[in-house]
Amino acid sequence: MSSKLFYGMFAVLFATNAATGLAFYMSGDLTRILGEQNTSVISAYEDRLSQMRVEIDRLHSRVYAQAGDINMQLQEVVQQQDVLLEQQQLVRALVDKAGQMGIASLPVPSLPTLGDPTDLLATTDALNLMLTETDAVMTSIADTASSRTETIASELNSLGIYPGQLSSDLSIGGPLLPAASGPESRDMLITANHVMSALLRYNTARTSLEQAPVHLPLAENSYRQSSGFGNRSDPFTRAPAFHSGLDFAAPTGTTVLAAGEGRVIFVGSKSGYGKTVEIEHPSGLLSRYSHLSAYLVEIGQDVSTGLPIAKVGSTGRSTGPHLHFEVRKGDQALNPKRFLDVGNRLRAQLG
């Protein structure tokens, strides 16, 4: 039984009793029965009737207050739902952006529609369930993004590459959203901000990964590694010599790919290397591709990871068609295998 009905029944009950008592009091029979000697009893009963009228008025006021309170609560729920609808647009934008970045999530819960306007409990429960489910989706995205960011950063740090600050743009816009009145909705905005921050960091880490020369310079299954990095027997003199890169045997004309995003700073012939392309990466590293048969880029050109830049050949000091691949920091040659191993591990982990 609702409180409104409960108080209404009591109001009717008191009103009925009071009216009945007043009718008895006003009747001549009652006056004659009591007589003059019982005027004090009549006076006391009249006082009781007055008290009952006050109680009736108080109950009526309480019923009206209850009804007004329900209407006010309904207004607050509707206003909260309107604000949550705007916040859901931001949440959906974040979920879509996460999907574009390879982070899958559960569907975003939809806002419940208002049912019976007097059923505040059901409406409030539906809103709270939506908030709980949305928070779970947001938390999952933030946790996944943070975990992947840490994985990328750890691997790149091992190569001396440190992702920059949160300077990347997620391309998410929209109006400044007001905070809803309830603590749960404020928590949802805090969670959404946490997700946005996590995605920004992940986007920066992904950008650093794309810029690093950790990607295969040849398509898979198009080559075989024919020589490693470090000391080896020189193929011409058979004397010990230092080999500053990796050799990948492949047919002449096989497409050579950029191992990372950067800018072409050299296209031409180098002594011993033959036809060569060099790419400078934002981290300050340089990748070198030698013994080429043809160029597909020019100096000053910005290239993305995996872009075709040249063709395999056997120019320069070479015993057969292959790609000589180097990673350098200044004048120092670094072991390319460490870089390619990092790229392989991250591809396996991140998909």
Long-range contacts (C-beta under 8 A, 24 or more apart in sequence): 3-66, 4-63, 4-66, 4-67, 4-70, 7-59, 7-62, 7-63, 7-66, 8-63, 10-59, 11-56, 11-59, 11-60, 11-63, 14-52, 14-55, 14-56, 14-59, 15-56, 17-52, 18-49, 18-52, 18-53, 18-56, 21-45, 21-48, 21-49, 21-52, 22-49, 25-49, 70-118, 70-120, 73-120, 74-117, 74-118, 74-120, 76-181, 77-114, 77-120, 77-123, 77-124, 77-127, 78-114, 79-181, 80-127, 80-180, 80-181, 80-182, 80-185, 81-111, 81-114, 81-127, 83-177, 83-178, 83-179, 83-180, 83-181, 83-185, 84-111, 84-127, 84-130, 84-131, 84-180, 84-185, 84-188, 85-111, 86-175, 86-177, 86-178, 87-177, 87-180, 87-185, 87-188, 87-189, 87-192, 88-134, 89-174, 90-172, 90-174, 90-177, 90-192, 91-134, 91-137, 91-138, 91-188, 91-192, 93-172, 93-174, 94-138, 94-141, 94-172, 94-192, 94-195, 94-196, 94-199, 95-137, 95-141, 97-170, 97-171, 97-172, 97-199, 98-141, 98-144, 98-145, 98-195, 98-199, 101-145, 101-199, 101-202, 101-203, 101-206, 102-350, 102-351, 103-141, 103-144, 103-145, 103-148, 103-202, 105-137, 105-140, 105-141, 106-133, 106-136, 106-137, 106-140, 107-137, 108-134, 108-137, 109-133, 109-134, 109-137, 128-184, 131-184, 131-185, 131-187, 131-188, 134-188, 135-187, 135-188, 135-191, 138-188, 138-191, 138-192, 138-194, 138-195, 139-191, 141-195, 141-198, 141-199, 142-191, 142-194, 142-195, 142-198, 145-195, 145-198, 145-199, 145-201, 145-202, 146-198, 146-201, 146-202, 148-202, 148-205, 148-349, 148-350, 149-198, 149-201, 149-202, 149-204, 149-205, 151-346, 151-349, 151-350, 152-202, 152-205, 152-206, 152-208, 152-209, 152-346, 152-350, 153-205, 155-342, 155-345, 155-346, 156-205, 156-208, 156-209, 156-212, 156-342, 158-338, 158-342, 159-212, 159-214, 159-338, 159-339, 159-342, 160-329, 161-208, 161-212, 161-283, 161-285, 162-208, 163-204, 163-205, 163-207, 163-208, 164-204, 164-208, 165-204, 166-197, 166-200, 166-201, 166-204, 167-204, 168-200, 168-203, 168-204, 168-207, 170-196, 170-199, 170-200, 170-203, 172-196, 208-283, 209-346, 210-260, 210-261, 210-304, 210-305, 211-260, 211-261, 211-262, 211-281, 211-282, 211-283, 211-305, 212-260, 212-281, 212-283, 212-285, 212-339, 212-342, 212-343, 213-259, 213-260, 213-262, 213-279, 213-281, 213-285, 213-287, 213-327, 213-336, 213-339, 214-259, 214-260, 214-339, 214-340, 214-342, 214-343, 214-346, 215-257, 215-258, 215-259, 215-260, 215-305, 215-306, 215-340, 215-343, 216-257, 216-259, 216-340, 216-343, 217-248, 217-256, 217-257, 217-258, 217-259, 217-287, 217-289, 217-323, 217-325, 218-248, 218-250, 218-254, 218-255, 218-256, 218-257, 218-312, 218-323, 219-254, 219-255, 219-257, 222-250, 222-254, 223-248, 223-249, 223-250, 223-254, 223-323, 224-248, 224-249, 224-250, 225-249, 226-322, 228-337, 229-333, 229-335, 229-336, 229-337, 230-335, 235-319, 236-317, 236-319, 244-326, 244-333, 245-288, 245-290, 245-324, 245-325, 245-326, 245-327, 245-333, 245-336, 246-324, 246-325, 246-326, 246-336, 246-337, 246-340, 247-322, 247-323, 247-324, 247-325, 248-322, 248-323, 248-325, 249-320, 249-321, 249-322, 250-312, 250-321, 250-322, 250-323, 251-312, 251-321, 252-293, 252-311, 252-312, 252-313, 252-314, 252-321, 253-293, 253-294, 253-311, 253-312, 253-313, 254-311, 254-312, 254-321, 254-323, 255-296, 255-308, 255-310, 255-311, 255-312, 256-289, 256-292, 256-308, 256-309, 256-310, 256-311, 256-312, 256-323, 257-305, 257-306, 257-307, 257-308, 257-309, 258-287, 258-303, 258-304, 258-305, 258-306, 258-307, 258-309, 259-287, 259-305, 259-325, 259-327, 259-339, 259-340, 260-285, 260-287, 260-305, 261-302, 261-303, 261-304, 261-305, 262-287, 262-302, 262-303, 263-300, 263-301, 263-302, 263-303, 264-297, 264-298, 264-299, 264-300, 264-301, 264-302, 264-303, 264-309, 265-299, 266-299, 267-295, 267-297, 267-298, 267-299, 269-315, 269-316, 270-316, 271-316, 272-316, 272-317, 273-316, 273-317, 273-324, 274-313, 274-314, 274-315, 274-316, 274-317, 274-318, 275-310, 275-313, 275-315, 275-316, 276-316, 277-309, 277-310, 279-303, 279-309, 284-329, 285-327, 285-328, 285-329, 285-334, 286-327, 286-328, 286-329, 287-325, 287-326, 287-327, 287-328, 288-324, 288-325, 288-326, 288-327, 288-328, 289-323, 289-324, 289-325, 290-316, 290-323, 290-324, 290-325, 290-326, 291-315, 291-316, 291-318, 291-321, 291-322, 291-323, 291-324, 292-323, 293-321
